[in-house]
Amino acid sequence: MTPIELINSFVTEKLEGDIQRLADFPLGNLRSDKVYGCPNRNFDSDDTELMRAIYCVVFGDVWGNLSMENLGDGKLRGDTLNTYNTLFSAPWNEKFTEIWHPDGKLAEKIKAFNTTFHTIGNMAVLPDRRIGEWSINKHRGCHNEWHDYEDRFLAALYKVLTRQADKDLDLEELVQLNNEDFFNSLEEESR
């Protein structure tokens, strides 16, 4: 099935034909889905078959070599931009609430974000060739200054790609390992 066919099938089957509902569909609902979820692999909302198809359609012109076959661990891979745990702590571990004591309005927004952060508008593609188990995504999430914040990571990635003196050397090594994918995307962008 082509990416477009898979998306159309999903919209027909799960969204009653209303593609507008795709924008806020909670991808976590695909955990047990054998077609649109993560068949034969660990579930990850940003790496479902549905998201792989969407990446191909949305980012296919940017990542010139993007296809359903080259998405997944160790290749090009989906990535959640803003995560619940990073912003508010895990929902079952209410450290954020204990420390910051959000008012009722913010508490409701936090609760809503726990479902909306796993929707298509919060996903992107990253190269995923690895050094052992270490990937760009993992480096972003575990870095002692970035702490999985996308804006901090993008600022650091910019420094690596523009060869600034104060660049993160570990990120530079991962970017060099994934140079072919970064180069292909830059080449496609310049066309």
C-alpha positions as CSV (number, residue, x, y, z in Angstrom):
1,M,0.0,0.0,0.0
2,T,1.4,3.4,-0.9
3,P,1.6,6.1,1.8
4,I,-1.4,8.0,0.2
5,E,-3.4,4.8,0.1
6,L,-2.6,4.0,3.7
7,I,-3.6,7.5,4.9
8,N,-6.8,7.4,2.8
9,S,-7.7,4.0,4.2
10,F,-7.1,5.3,7.8
11,V,-9.3,8.3,7.2
12,T,-12.1,6.2,5.8
13,E,-11.8,3.4,8.4
14,K,-11.0,5.4,11.6
15,L,-12.2,8.9,10.9
16,E,-15.4,8.3,9.1
17,G,-14.0,10.0,6.0
18,D,-13.2,13.3,7.7
19,I,-9.5,14.1,7.1
20,Q,-9.8,17.2,9.3
21,R,-10.0,14.8,12.3
22,L,-6.5,13.6,11.5
23,A,-5.0,16.8,13.0
24,D,-6.1,15.9,16.6
25,F,-6.2,12.1,16.4
26,P,-4.4,10.7,19.5
27,L,-1.8,8.4,18.0
28,G,-1.6,6.4,21.2
29,N,-4.9,4.9,20.2
30,L,-3.0,2.9,17.6
31,R,-1.1,0.9,20.2
32,S,-2.8,-2.4,19.3
33,D,-3.6,-1.7,15.7
34,K,-2.0,-4.2,13.4
35,V,-2.3,-2.0,10.3
36,Y,-1.7,1.6,11.3
37,G,0.2,1.1,14.6
38,C,3.6,-0.6,15.0
39,P,3.1,-4.2,13.8
40,N,5.9,-6.5,14.8
41,R,7.8,-3.8,16.7
42,N,7.6,-1.9,20.0
43,F,5.0,0.8,19.9
44,D,6.0,4.4,19.6
45,S,3.5,7.0,18.5
46,D,6.0,8.9,16.3
47,D,6.9,5.7,14.5
48,T,3.5,4.2,13.6
49,E,2.7,3.0,10.1
50,L,0.3,5.9,9.9
51,M,3.0,8.4,10.8
52,R,5.5,6.8,8.5
53,A,3.0,7.3,5.6
54,I,2.4,10.9,6.7
55,Y,6.1,11.6,6.8
56,C,6.5,10.3,3.3
57,V,3.7,12.7,2.1
58,V,4.7,15.7,4.1
59,F,8.5,15.5,4.1
60,G,9.1,13.5,1.0
61,D,10.4,16.5,-1.0
62,V,12.6,17.6,1.9
63,W,14.2,14.2,2.7
64,G,14.7,13.2,-1.0
65,N,15.2,9.6,-0.1
66,L,12.2,9.2,2.3
67,S,10.1,6.1,1.8
68,M,8.1,3.6,3.9
69,E,11.1,1.2,3.4
70,N,13.7,3.5,4.8
71,L,11.8,4.8,7.9
72,G,12.5,3.1,11.2
73,D,15.3,2.6,13.7
74,G,18.7,3.2,12.3
75,K,17.4,5.0,9.2
76,L,15.2,8.1,9.1
77,R,12.8,8.1,12.0
78,G,9.9,9.9,13.4
79,D,10.5,12.1,16.5
80,T,8.1,13.7,18.9
81,L,9.0,17.4,19.2
82,N,7.5,18.4,22.6
83,T,7.0,15.6,25.1
84,Y,4.8,15.5,28.2
85,N,7.5,14.2,30.5
86,T,9.9,17.0,29.5
87,L,7.4,19.8,30.0
88,F,5.4,18.5,33.0
89,S,6.9,15.2,34.3
90,A,5.2,11.9,33.8
91,P,1.5,12.0,34.5
92,W,1.8,9.3,37.2
93,N,4.7,11.2,38.9
94,E,3.3,14.6,39.7
95,K,6.6,16.4,40.5
96,F,5.5,19.4,38.3
97,T,2.3,19.8,40.3
98,E,4.1,19.4,43.7
99,I,6.8,21.9,42.8
100,W,4.9,24.5,40.8
101,H,1.3,24.2,42.1
102,P,-0.4,25.2,38.8
103,D,-3.8,26.9,39.0
104,G,-6.9,25.1,37.8
105,K,-6.7,26.6,34.3
106,L,-3.1,25.4,33.8
107,A,-3.8,22.0,35.3
108,E,-6.5,21.5,32.7
109,K,-4.1,22.5,29.9
110,I,-1.6,20.1,31.3
111,K,-4.2,17.3,31.3
112,A,-5.2,18.2,27.7
113,F,-1.5,18.2,26.5
114,N,-1.1,14.6,27.8
115,T,-3.4,13.6,24.9
116,T,-2.5,16.2,22.3
117,F,1.2,15.9,22.4
118,H,0.9,12.6,20.5
119,T,-0.8,14.1,17.4
120,I,0.6,14.7,13.9
121,G,1.5,18.3,14.4
122,N,4.0,17.5,17.1
123,M,6.1,15.1,14.9
124,A,9.1,15.5,12.7
125,V,11.7,13.3,10.9
126,L,15.3,12.9,12.1
127,P,18.1,10.9,10.6
128,D,18.7,7.9,12.9
129,R,22.0,6.2,12.1
130,R,23.5,5.3,15.4
131,I,26.7,4.9,17.3
132,G,25.8,1.7,19.2
133,E,22.5,2.6,20.8
134,W,23.1,6.3,20.7
135,S,21.1,8.3,18.2
136,I,20.5,12.0,17.5
137,N,17.1,11.6,19.2
138,K,18.6,9.9,22.3
139,H,21.3,12.6,22.5
140,R,18.7,15.3,22.3
141,G,16.7,13.7,25.1
142,C,19.6,12.9,27.4
143,H,21.8,16.0,26.9
144,N,22.5,17.7,30.2
145,E,21.8,21.2,28.8
146,W,18.9,20.5,26.3
147,H,16.9,18.0,28.4
148,D,14.8,17.1,25.3
149,Y,13.7,20.7,24.7
150,E,13.3,21.0,20.9
151,D,14.3,24.7,20.8
152,R,17.6,24.0,22.6
153,F,18.3,21.1,20.4
154,L,17.6,23.0,17.2
155,A,19.9,25.8,18.3
156,A,22.7,23.2,19.0
157,L,22.0,21.5,15.6
158,Y,22.3,24.9,13.9
159,K,25.7,25.4,15.4
160,V,26.8,22.0,14.2
161,L,25.5,22.5,10.7
162,T,27.0,26.0,10.4
163,R,30.3,24.8,11.9
164,Q,30.4,27.3,14.8
165,A,33.3,27.0,17.2
166,D,31.1,26.3,20.3
167,K,29.2,23.4,18.6
168,D,28.4,20.2,20.5
169,L,31.1,17.7,19.5
170,D,29.0,14.6,20.2
171,L,26.1,16.0,18.1
172,E,28.6,16.8,15.4
173,E,29.7,13.2,15.4
174,L,26.1,12.0,15.0
175,V,25.4,14.5,12.3
176,Q,28.6,13.4,10.4
177,L,27.4,9.8,10.7
178,N,24.0,10.9,9.2
179,N,25.7,13.3,6.7
180,E,24.2,11.6,3.7
181,D,20.6,12.2,5.0
182,F,21.4,15.8,6.0
183,F,23.1,16.4,2.7
184,N,20.2,14.9,0.7
185,S,17.7,17.1,2.5
186,L,19.7,20.3,1.9
187,E,20.2,19.3,-1.7
188,E,16.4,18.8,-2.1
189,E,15.7,22.1,-0.4
190,S,18.0,24.1,-2.8
191,R,16.1,22.7,-5.9
